[in-house]
Amino acid sequence: MLSAALPSRDSQKLAAFPDTMSRKQAAAFLTALGHRIAEKTLRNMASNKNAGHGPPFTRTGWRSLYYTRVDLEAWSAGRTAKIR
């Protein structure tokens, strides 16, 4: 898991987030991981014209959806490049 590789201060900050998150919580979680991303950006990434560009989510109704911690960490790791 990605959070285990972070320093203890960051791990404590990330531990406060639940396993399933709203869009607002997901934006805060990704920002804590180092990806400055706004709630509105996640909304745009989830729209039909941008499908597949954002982190995976599960829709629970017409307007409600949630992101899982594992999916957000995997998406974040896939967007992070190692600098040589």
Buried (B, 14 or more C-beta within 10 A) or exposed (E): EBBEEBEEEBEEBBEEBEEBBBBEBBBBBBEBBEBEBEBEBBBEBBEEEEEEEBBEBEEEEEEEBBBBBEBBBBBBEEEEEEEE
